[in-house]
Amino acid sequence: MVTVYSKNNCVQCKMTKRFLDQHQVAYQEINLDEQPEFIAHVKDLGFAAAPVVETETGSFSGFQPAKLKELL
């Protein structure tokens, strides 16, 4: 399962979700502005900026097409 931690008005978040949608990758979105209780989890992963993409095997931050392609 892919989880995308996003924020409102975040261009990289929108680009990440658009990439996943275009390639029909199923994901769960957690908006940190609407669900701030997940901010501590994102910080525990070692990230301070959205988007954060988390999978069973790891996580990364930002819009990273090369890493997103690995999810296909």
PDB file of N, CA, C and O in Angstrom:
ATOM      1  N   MET A   1       0.835  -1.188   0.000  1.00  0.00           N
ATOM      2  CA  MET A   1       0.000   0.000   0.000  1.00  0.00           C
ATOM      3  C   MET A   1       0.876   1.246   0.000  1.00  0.00           C
ATOM      4  O   MET A   1       1.877   1.309   0.714  1.00  0.00           O
ATOM      5  N   VAL A   2       0.501   2.223  -0.794  1.00  0.00           N
ATOM      6  CA  VAL A   2       1.215   3.491  -0.874  1.00  0.00           C
ATOM      7  C   VAL A   2       0.406   4.536  -0.108  1.00  0.00           C
ATOM      8  O   VAL A   2      -0.804   4.663  -0.300  1.00  0.00           O
ATOM      9  N   THR A   3       1.082   5.273   0.752  1.00  0.00           N
ATOM     10  CA  THR A   3       0.442   6.366   1.479  1.00  0.00           C
ATOM     11  C   THR A   3       1.147   7.657   1.111  1.00  0.00           C
ATOM     12  O   THR A   3       2.375   7.731   1.144  1.00  0.00           O
ATOM     13  N   VAL A   4       0.370   8.681   0.759  1.00  0.00           N
ATOM     14  CA  VAL A   4       0.914   9.991   0.442  1.00  0.00           C
ATOM     15  C   VAL A   4       0.452  10.954   1.529  1.00  0.00           C
ATOM     16  O   VAL A   4      -0.744  11.185   1.707  1.00  0.00           O
ATOM     17  N   TYR A   5       1.418  11.510   2.249  1.00  0.00           N
ATOM     18  CA  TYR A   5       1.126  12.539   3.244  1.00  0.00           C
ATOM     19  C   TYR A   5       1.280  13.881   2.526  1.00  0.00           C
ATOM     20  O   TYR A   5       2.369  14.221   2.063  1.00  0.00           O
ATOM     21  N   SER A   6       0.199  14.630   2.438  1.00  0.00           N
ATOM     22  CA  SER A   6       0.197  15.856   1.650  1.00  0.00           C
ATOM     23  C   SER A   6      -0.259  17.044   2.500  1.00  0.00           C
ATOM     24  O   SER A   6      -0.670  16.892   3.650  1.00  0.00           O
ATOM     25  N   LYS A   7      -0.170  18.232   1.893  1.00  0.00           N
ATOM     26  CA  LYS A   7      -0.663  19.459   2.519  1.00  0.00           C
ATOM     27  C   LYS A   7      -1.435  20.239   1.475  1.00  0.00           C
ATOM     28  O   LYS A   7      -1.261  20.038   0.273  1.00  0.00           O
ATOM     29  N   ASN A   8      -2.292  21.134   1.948  1.00  0.00           N
ATOM     30  CA  ASN A   8      -3.024  22.011   1.042  1.00  0.00           C
ATOM     31  C   ASN A   8      -2.058  22.974   0.350  1.00  0.00           C
ATOM     32  O   ASN A   8      -1.034  23.349   0.921  1.00  0.00           O
ATOM     33  N   ASN A   9      -2.384  23.370  -0.873  1.00  0.00           N
ATOM     34  CA  ASN A   9      -1.592  24.351  -1.630  1.00  0.00           C
ATOM     35  C   ASN A   9      -0.129  23.936  -1.783  1.00  0.00           C
ATOM     36  O   ASN A   9       0.770  24.775  -1.731  1.00  0.00           O
ATOM     37  N   CYS A  10       0.098  22.649  -1.970  1.00  0.00           N
ATOM     38  CA  CYS A  10       1.455  22.098  -2.118  1.00  0.00           C
ATOM     39  C   CYS A  10       1.609  21.616  -3.561  1.00  0.00           C
ATOM     40  O   CYS A  10       0.989  20.631  -3.963  1.00  0.00           O
ATOM     41  N   VAL A  11       2.437  22.316  -4.333  1.00  0.00           N
ATOM     42  CA  VAL A  11       2.603  21.983  -5.753  1.00  0.00           C
ATOM     43  C   VAL A  11       3.218  20.590  -5.913  1.00  0.00           C
ATOM     44  O   VAL A  11       2.760  19.806  -6.744  1.00  0.00           O
ATOM     45  N   GLN A  12       4.247  20.278  -5.128  1.00  0.00           N
ATOM     46  CA  GLN A  12       4.879  18.960  -5.246  1.00  0.00           C
ATOM     47  C   GLN A  12       3.910  17.840  -4.864  1.00  0.00           C
ATOM     48  O   GLN A  12       3.965  16.746  -5.426  1.00  0.00           O
ATOM     49  N   CYS A  13       3.016  18.122  -3.898  1.00  0.00           N
ATOM     50  CA  CYS A  13       2.000  17.134  -3.517  1.00  0.00           C
ATOM     51  C   CYS A  13       1.078  16.861  -4.702  1.00  0.00           C
ATOM     52  O   CYS A  13       0.793  15.708  -5.027  1.00  0.00           O
ATOM     53  N   LYS A  14       0.619  17.927  -5.337  1.00  0.00           N
ATOM     54  CA  LYS A  14      -0.277  17.781  -6.480  1.00  0.00           C
ATOM     55  C   LYS A  14       0.396  17.022  -7.613  1.00  0.00           C
ATOM     56  O   LYS A  14      -0.230  16.180  -8.257  1.00  0.00           O
ATOM     57  N   MET A  15       1.679  17.320  -7.861  1.00  0.00           N
ATOM     58  CA  MET A  15       2.407  16.630  -8.930  1.00  0.00           C
ATOM     59  C   MET A  15       2.577  15.147  -8.605  1.00  0.00           C
ATOM     60  O   MET A  15       2.458  14.300  -9.490  1.00  0.00           O
ATOM     61  N   THR A  16       2.850  14.835  -7.357  1.00  0.00           N
ATOM     62  CA  THR A  16       3.006  13.441  -6.938  1.00  0.00           C
ATOM     63  C   THR A  16       1.703  12.678  -7.110  1.00  0.00           C
ATOM     64  O   THR A  16       1.696  11.575  -7.657  1.00  0.00           O
ATOM     65  N   LYS A  17       0.598  13.259  -6.645  1.00  0.00           N
ATOM     66  CA  LYS A  17      -0.705  12.592  -6.776  1.00  0.00           C
ATOM     67  C   LYS A  17      -1.111  12.460  -8.240  1.00  0.00           C
ATOM     68  O   LYS A  17      -1.694  11.449  -8.631  1.00  0.00           O
ATOM     69  N   ARG A  18      -0.807  13.474  -9.052  1.00  0.00           N
ATOM     70  CA  ARG A  18      -1.130  13.409 -10.481  1.00  0.00           C
ATOM     71  C   ARG A  18      -0.362  12.263 -11.141  1.00  0.00           C
ATOM     72  O   ARG A  18      -0.926  11.516 -11.941  1.00  0.00           O
ATOM     73  N   PHE A  19       0.933  12.122 -10.804  1.00  0.00           N
ATOM     74  CA  PHE A  19       1.745  11.029 -11.362  1.00  0.00           C
ATOM     75  C   PHE A  19       1.129   9.685 -11.000  1.00  0.00           C
ATOM     76  O   PHE A  19       0.964   8.823 -11.863  1.00  0.00           O
ATOM     77  N   LEU A  20       0.792   9.506  -9.738  1.00  0.00           N
ATOM     78  CA  LEU A  20       0.225   8.228  -9.292  1.00  0.00           C
ATOM     79  C   LEU A  20      -1.117   7.960  -9.973  1.00  0.00           C
ATOM     80  O   LEU A  20      -1.392   6.831 -10.380  1.00  0.00           O
ATOM     81  N   ASP A  21      -1.949   8.988 -10.100  1.00  0.00           N
ATOM     82  CA  ASP A  21      -3.245   8.842 -10.768  1.00  0.00           C
ATOM     83  C   ASP A  21      -3.062   8.461 -12.235  1.00  0.00           C
ATOM     84  O   ASP A  21      -3.743   7.568 -12.739  1.00  0.00           O
ATOM     85  N   GLN A  22      -2.144   9.139 -12.915  1.00  0.00           N
ATOM     86  CA  GLN A  22      -1.930   8.881 -14.342  1.00  0.00           C
ATOM     87  C   GLN A  22      -1.435   7.459 -14.587  1.00  0.00           C
ATOM     88  O   GLN A  22      -1.714   6.874 -15.633  1.00  0.00           O
ATOM     89  N   HIS A  23      -0.704   6.906 -13.628  1.00  0.00           N
ATOM     90  CA  HIS A  23      -0.151   5.556 -13.786  1.00  0.00           C
ATOM     91  C   HIS A  23      -0.971   4.517 -13.026  1.00  0.00           C
ATOM     92  O   HIS A  23      -0.537   3.378 -12.853  1.00  0.00           O
ATOM     93  N   GLN A  24      -2.151   4.916 -12.577  1.00  0.00           N
ATOM     94  CA  GLN A  24      -3.094   4.036 -11.908  1.00  0.00           C
ATOM     95  C   GLN A  24      -2.481   3.267 -10.736  1.00  0.00           C
ATOM     96  O   GLN A  24      -2.700   2.067 -10.573  1.00  0.00           O
ATOM     97  N   VAL A  25      -1.712   3.988  -9.931  1.00  0.00           N
ATOM     98  CA  VAL A  25      -1.152   3.431  -8.706  1.00  0.00           C
ATOM     99  C   VAL A  25      -2.120   3.774  -7.572  1.00  0.00           C
ATOM    100  O   VAL A  25      -2.389   4.946  -7.308  1.00  0.00           O
ATOM    101  N   ALA A  26      -2.629   2.757  -6.918  1.00  0.00           N
ATOM    102  CA  ALA A  26      -3.557   2.989  -5.801  1.00  0.00           C
ATOM    103  C   ALA A  26      -2.777   3.548  -4.611  1.00  0.00           C
ATOM    104  O   ALA A  26      -1.692   3.069  -4.281  1.00  0.00           O
ATOM    105  N   TYR A  27      -3.346   4.560  -3.981  1.00  0.00           N
ATOM    106  CA  TYR A  27      -2.701   5.143  -2.805  1.00  0.00           C
ATOM    107  C   TYR A  27      -3.747   5.711  -1.867  1.00  0.00           C
ATOM    108  O   TYR A  27      -4.875   6.016  -2.254  1.00  0.00           O
ATOM    109  N   GLN A  28      -3.330   5.841  -0.625  1.00  0.00           N
ATOM    110  CA  GLN A  28      -4.153   6.486   0.393  1.00  0.00           C
ATOM    111  C   GLN A  28      -3.536   7.858   0.640  1.00  0.00           C
ATOM    112  O   GLN A  28      -2.327   7.974   0.842  1.00  0.00           O
ATOM    113  N   GLU A  29      -4.360   8.884   0.622  1.00  0.00           N
ATOM    114  CA  GLU A  29      -3.859  10.225   0.903  1.00  0.00           C
ATOM    115  C   GLU A  29      -4.236  10.624   2.321  1.00  0.00           C
ATOM    116  O   GLU A  29      -5.379  10.461   2.748  1.00  0.00           O
ATOM    117  N   ILE A  30      -3.255  11.147   3.037  1.00  0.00           N
ATOM    118  CA  ILE A  30      -3.500  11.717   4.361  1.00  0.00           C
ATOM    119  C   ILE A  30      -3.056  13.168   4.289  1.00  0.00           C
ATOM    120  O   ILE A  30      -1.871  13.462   4.135  1.00  0.00           O
ATOM    121  N   ASN A  31      -4.029  14.076   4.402  1.00  0.00           N
ATOM    122  CA  ASN A  31      -3.756  15.501   4.338  1.00  0.00           C
ATOM    123  C   ASN A  31      -3.362  15.974   5.745  1.00  0.00           C
ATOM    124  O   ASN A  31      -4.165  15.930   6.678  1.00  0.00           O
ATOM    125  N   LEU A  32      -2.126  16.420   5.870  1.00  0.00           N
ATOM    126  CA  LEU A  32      -1.604  16.816   7.181  1.00  0.00           C
ATOM    127  C   LEU A  32      -2.251  18.091   7.715  1.00  0.00           C
ATOM    128  O   LEU A  32      -2.254  18.324   8.924  1.00  0.00           O
ATOM    129  N   ASP A  33      -2.801  18.920   6.820  1.00  0.00           N
ATOM    130  CA  ASP A  33      -3.523  20.108   7.280  1.00  0.00           C
ATOM    131  C   ASP A  33      -4.851  19.712   7.920  1.00  0.00           C
ATOM    132  O   ASP A  33      -5.303  20.348   8.872  1.00  0.00           O
ATOM    133  N   GLU A  34      -5.470  18.659   7.393  1.00  0.00           N
ATOM    134  CA  GLU A  34      -6.766  18.213   7.901  1.00  0.00           C
ATOM    135  C   GLU A  34      -6.642  17.146   8.986  1.00  0.00           C
ATOM    136  O   GLU A  34      -7.557  16.969   9.791  1.00  0.00           O
ATOM    137  N   GLN A  35      -5.513  16.435   9.010  1.00  0.00           N
ATOM    138  CA  GLN A  35      -5.280  15.390  10.013  1.00  0.00           C
ATOM    139  C   GLN A  35      -3.906  15.596  10.657  1.00  0.00           C
ATOM    140  O   GLN A  35      -2.992  14.804  10.430  1.00  0.00           O
ATOM    141  N   PRO A  36      -3.757  16.652  11.456  1.00  0.00           N
ATOM    142  CA  PRO A  36      -2.436  16.978  12.023  1.00  0.00           C
ATOM    143  C   PRO A  36      -1.898  15.921  12.980  1.00  0.00           C
ATOM    144  O   PRO A  36      -0.723  15.960  13.342  1.00  0.00           O
ATOM    145  N   GLU A  37      -2.737  14.982  13.392  1.00  0.00           N
ATOM    146  CA  GLU A  37      -2.238  13.927  14.285  1.00  0.00           C
ATOM    147  C   GLU A  37      -1.190  13.038  13.599  1.00  0.00           C
ATOM    148  O   GLU A  37      -0.488  12.288  14.278  1.00  0.00           O
ATOM    149  N   PHE A  38      -1.073  13.111  12.258  1.00  0.00           N
ATOM    150  CA  PHE A  38      -0.082  12.312  11.529  1.00  0.00           C
ATOM    151  C   PHE A  38       1.259  13.029  11.370  1.00  0.00           C
ATOM    152  O   PHE A  38       2.223  12.433  10.889  1.00  0.00           O
ATOM    153  N   ILE A  39       1.331  14.302  11.769  1.00  0.00           N
ATOM    154  CA  ILE A  39       2.582  15.058  11.622  1.00  0.00           C
ATOM    155  C   ILE A  39       3.713  14.400  12.402  1.00  0.00           C
ATOM    156  O   ILE A  39       4.839  14.331  11.908  1.00  0.00           O
ATOM    157  N   ALA A  40       3.439  13.920  13.600  1.00  0.00           N
ATOM    158  CA  ALA A  40       4.479  13.265  14.406  1.00  0.00           C
ATOM    159  C   ALA A  40       5.006  12.024  13.693  1.00  0.00           C
ATOM    160  O   ALA A  40       6.205  11.750  13.740  1.00  0.00           O
ATOM    161  N   HIS A  41       4.129  11.275  13.036  1.00  0.00           N
ATOM    162  CA  HIS A  41       4.570  10.080  12.302  1.00  0.00           C
ATOM    163  C   HIS A  41       5.514  10.469  11.165  1.00  0.00           C
ATOM    164  O   HIS A  41       6.546   9.829  10.963  1.00  0.00           O
ATOM    165  N   VAL A  42       5.156  11.520  10.424  1.00  0.00           N
ATOM    166  CA  VAL A  42       6.006  11.977   9.319  1.00  0.00           C
ATOM    167  C   VAL A  42       7.366  12.430   9.849  1.00  0.00           C
ATOM    168  O   VAL A  42       8.400  12.140   9.247  1.00  0.00           O
ATOM    169  N   LYS A  43       7.361  13.139  10.974  1.00  0.00           N
ATOM    170  CA  LYS A  43       8.637  13.570  11.578  1.00  0.00           C
ATOM    171  C   LYS A  43       9.449  12.366  12.053  1.00  0.00           C
ATOM    172  O   LYS A  43      10.675  12.365  11.948  1.00  0.00           O
ATOM    173  N   ASP A  44       8.767  11.335  12.577  1.00  0.00           N
ATOM    174  CA  ASP A  44       9.462  10.115  13.006  1.00  0.00           C
ATOM    175  C   ASP A  44      10.120   9.418  11.818  1.00  0.00           C
ATOM    176  O   ASP A  44      11.151   8.763  11.974  1.00  0.00           O
ATOM    177  N   LEU A  45       9.527   9.557  10.632  1.00  0.00           N
ATOM    178  CA  LEU A  45      10.135   8.993   9.421  1.00  0.00           C
ATOM    179  C   LEU A  45      11.376   9.778   9.000  1.00  0.00           C
ATOM    180  O   LEU A  45      12.170   9.308   8.186  1.00  0.00           O
ATOM    181  N   GLY A  46      11.535  10.981   9.563  1.00  0.00           N
ATOM    182  CA  GLY A  46      12.710  11.800   9.275  1.00  0.00           C
ATOM    183  C   GLY A  46      12.452  12.932   8.299  1.00  0.00           C
ATOM    184  O   GLY A  46      13.398  13.496   7.749  1.00  0.00           O
ATOM    185  N   PHE A  47      11.187  13.277   8.071  1.00  0.00           N
ATOM    186  CA  PHE A  47      10.861  14.298   7.081  1.00  0.00           C
ATOM    187  C   PHE A  47      10.183  15.498   7.724  1.00  0.00           C
ATOM    188  O   PHE A  47       9.480  15.377   8.728  1.00  0.00           O
ATOM    189  N   ALA A  48      10.414  16.668   7.112  1.00  0.00           N
ATOM    190  CA  ALA A  48       9.802  17.892   7.609  1.00  0.00           C
ATOM    191  C   ALA A  48       9.016  18.620   6.520  1.00  0.00           C
ATOM    192  O   ALA A  48       8.423  19.667   6.779  1.00  0.00           O
ATOM    193  N   ALA A  49       9.006  18.070   5.300  1.00  0.00           N
ATOM    194  CA  ALA A  49       8.311  18.726   4.195  1.00  0.00           C
ATOM    195  C   ALA A  49       7.462  17.720   3.436  1.00  0.00           C
ATOM    196  O   ALA A  49       7.824  16.550   3.305  1.00  0.00           O
ATOM    197  N   ALA A  50       6.332  18.193   2.942  1.00  0.00           N
ATOM    198  CA  ALA A  50       5.426  17.348   2.156  1.00  0.00           C
ATOM    199  C   ALA A  50       5.759  17.509   0.669  1.00  0.00           C
ATOM    200  O   ALA A  50       6.328  18.529   0.279  1.00  0.00           O
ATOM    201  N   PRO A  51       5.421  16.541  -0.153  1.00  0.00           N
ATOM    202  CA  PRO A  51       4.760  15.294   0.211  1.00  0.00           C
ATOM    203  C   PRO A  51       5.757  14.264   0.735  1.00  0.00           C
ATOM    204  O   PRO A  51       6.947  14.303   0.425  1.00  0.00           O
ATOM    205  N   VAL A  52       5.236  13.354   1.531  1.00  0.00           N
ATOM    206  CA  VAL A  52       6.004  12.182   1.948  1.00  0.00           C
ATOM    207  C   VAL A  52       5.262  10.966   1.415  1.00  0.00           C
ATOM    208  O   VAL A  52       4.069  10.793   1.663  1.00  0.00           O
ATOM    209  N   VAL A  53       5.979  10.132   0.683  1.00  0.00           N
ATOM    210  CA  VAL A  53       5.411   8.901   0.137  1.00  0.00           C
ATOM    211  C   VAL A  53       5.968   7.749   0.950  1.00  0.00           C
ATOM    212  O   VAL A  53       7.183   7.585   1.059  1.00  0.00           O
ATOM    213  N   GLU A  54       5.076   6.951   1.521  1.00  0.00           N
ATOM    214  CA  GLU A  54       5.487   5.812   2.352  1.00  0.00           C
ATOM    215  C   GLU A  54       4.943   4.528   1.737  1.00  0.00           C
ATOM    216  O   GLU A  54       3.770   4.447   1.371  1.00  0.00           O
ATOM    217  N   THR A  55       5.821   3.517   1.627  1.00  0.00           N
ATOM    218  CA  THR A  55       5.422   2.195   1.151  1.00  0.00           C
ATOM    219  C   THR A  55       5.845   1.167   2.190  1.00  0.00           C
ATOM    220  O   THR A  55       6.407   1.514   3.228  1.00  0.00           O
ATOM    221  N   GLU A  56       5.570  -0.097   1.903  1.00  0.00           N
ATOM    222  CA  GLU A  56       5.978  -1.161   2.826  1.00  0.00           C
ATOM    223  C   GLU A  56       7.498  -1.246   2.941  1.00  0.00           C
ATOM    224  O   GLU A  56       8.016  -1.710   3.956  1.00  0.00           O
ATOM    225  N   THR A  57       8.220  -0.799   1.902  1.00  0.00           N
ATOM    226  CA  THR A  57       9.668  -0.972   1.867  1.00  0.00           C
ATOM    227  C   THR A  57      10.466   0.286   2.168  1.00  0.00           C
ATOM    228  O   THR A  57      11.688   0.218   2.301  1.00  0.00           O
ATOM    229  N   GLY A  58       9.801   1.435   2.278  1.00  0.00           N
ATOM    230  CA  GLY A  58      10.546   2.654   2.557  1.00  0.00           C
ATOM    231  C   GLY A  58       9.703   3.893   2.376  1.00  0.00           C
ATOM    232  O   GLY A  58       8.485   3.823   2.208  1.00  0.00           O
ATOM    233  N   SER A  59      10.385   5.045   2.414  1.00  0.00           N
ATOM    234  CA  SER A  59       9.676   6.310   2.257  1.00  0.00           C
ATOM    235  C   SER A  59      10.624   7.347   1.676  1.00  0.00           C
ATOM    236  O   SER A  59      11.845   7.222   1.772  1.00  0.00           O
ATOM    237  N   PHE A  60      10.032   8.381   1.067  1.00  0.00           N
ATOM    238  CA  PHE A  60      10.814   9.493   0.536  1.00  0.00           C
ATOM    239  C   PHE A  60       9.947  10.742   0.541  1.00  0.00           C
ATOM    240  O   PHE A  60       8.724  10.673   0.662  1.00  0.00           O
ATOM    241  N   SER A  61      10.610  11.885   0.407  1.00  0.00           N
ATOM    242  CA  SER A  61       9.918  13.165   0.451  1.00  0.00           C
ATOM    243  C   SER A  61      10.115  13.906  -0.862  1.00  0.00           C
ATOM    244  O   SER A  61      11.141  13.751  -1.525  1.00  0.00           O
ATOM    245  N   GLY A  62       9.126  14.712  -1.234  1.00  0.00           N
ATOM    246  CA  GLY A  62       9.217  15.529  -2.435  1.00  0.00           C
ATOM    247  C   GLY A  62       8.697  14.813  -3.662  1.00  0.00           C
ATOM    248  O   GLY A  62       8.382  13.624  -3.618  1.00  0.00           O
ATOM    249  N   PHE A  63       8.610  15.551  -4.761  1.00  0.00           N
ATOM    250  CA  PHE A  63       8.203  14.975  -6.040  1.00  0.00           C
ATOM    251  C   PHE A  63       9.443  14.393  -6.691  1.00  0.00           C
ATOM    252  O   PHE A  63      10.301  15.129  -7.179  1.00  0.00           O
ATOM    253  N   GLN A  64       9.537  13.062  -6.697  1.00  0.00           N
ATOM    254  CA  GLN A  64      10.705  12.363  -7.229  1.00  0.00           C
ATOM    255  C   GLN A  64      10.250  11.336  -8.264  1.00  0.00           C
ATOM    256  O   GLN A  64       9.992  10.181  -7.924  1.00  0.00           O
ATOM    257  N   PRO A  65      10.151  11.761  -9.541  1.00  0.00           N
ATOM    258  CA  PRO A  65       9.651  10.859 -10.584  1.00  0.00           C
ATOM    259  C   PRO A  65      10.382   9.516 -10.657  1.00  0.00           C
ATOM    260  O   PRO A  65       9.744   8.490 -10.890  1.00  0.00           O
ATOM    261  N   ALA A  66      11.682   9.499 -10.467  1.00  0.00           N
ATOM    262  CA  ALA A  66      12.434   8.242 -10.552  1.00  0.00           C
ATOM    263  C   ALA A  66      11.977   7.268  -9.460  1.00  0.00           C
ATOM    264  O   ALA A  66      11.805   6.077  -9.720  1.00  0.00           O
ATOM    265  N   LYS A  67      11.786   7.765  -8.263  1.00  0.00           N
ATOM    266  CA  LYS A  67      11.335   6.899  -7.176  1.00  0.00           C
ATOM    267  C   LYS A  67       9.870   6.511  -7.361  1.00  0.00           C
ATOM    268  O   LYS A  67       9.473   5.399  -7.014  1.00  0.00           O
ATOM    269  N   LEU A  68       9.065   7.429  -7.909  1.00  0.00           N
ATOM    270  CA  LEU A  68       7.662   7.096  -8.167  1.00  0.00           C
ATOM    271  C   LEU A  68       7.561   6.006  -9.228  1.00  0.00           C
ATOM    272  O   LEU A  68       6.689   5.142  -9.141  1.00  0.00           O
ATOM    273  N   LYS A  69       8.441   6.035 -10.228  1.00  0.00           N
ATOM    274  CA  LYS A  69       8.412   5.002 -11.277  1.00  0.00           C
ATOM    275  C   LYS A  69       8.691   3.623 -10.716  1.00  0.00           C
ATOM    276  O   LYS A  69       8.217   2.623 -11.256  1.00  0.00           O
ATOM    277  N   GLU A  70       9.461   3.560  -9.629  1.00  0.00           N
ATOM    278  CA  GLU A  70       9.751   2.263  -8.991  1.00  0.00           C
ATOM    279  C   GLU A  70       8.477   1.638  -8.411  1.00  0.00           C
ATOM    280  O   GLU A  70       8.438   0.431  -8.171  1.00  0.00           O
ATOM    281  N   LEU A  71       7.440   2.447  -8.186  1.00  0.00           N
ATOM    282  CA  LEU A  71       6.191   1.929  -7.630  1.00  0.00           C
ATOM    283  C   LEU A  71       5.300   1.301  -8.698  1.00  0.00           C
ATOM    284  O   LEU A  71       4.319   0.631  -8.376  1.00  0.00           O
ATOM    285  N   LEU A  72       5.644   1.519  -9.983  1.00  0.00           N
ATOM    286  CA  LEU A  72       4.799   1.004 -11.064  1.00  0.00           C
ATOM    287  C   LEU A  72       4.918  -0.482 -11.214  1.00  0.00           C
ATOM    288  O   LEU A  72       4.269  -1.069 -12.081  1.00  0.00           O
TER     289      LEU A  72
END
